[in-house]
């Protein structure tokens, strides 16, 4: 099966694909889905994020459980990981 380049997809579809891939990478850096959820909850000051939600944002797009990862989740996890890494270096 041939790989379709991102620029083939409409802009909204590209964003969804990129968010899914970015979330997978960030979860890998966090170490686990539960740790990623904990960091997002810390950043959002209690906004509910479950491990199941994270799994639905990172699974294959063709899966029946697949959901679009919101932009605010990516932003929250990125900022918390930067904070965690910066704090560890001190």
Beta strands, then each sheet from edge to edge (+ up, - down):
end
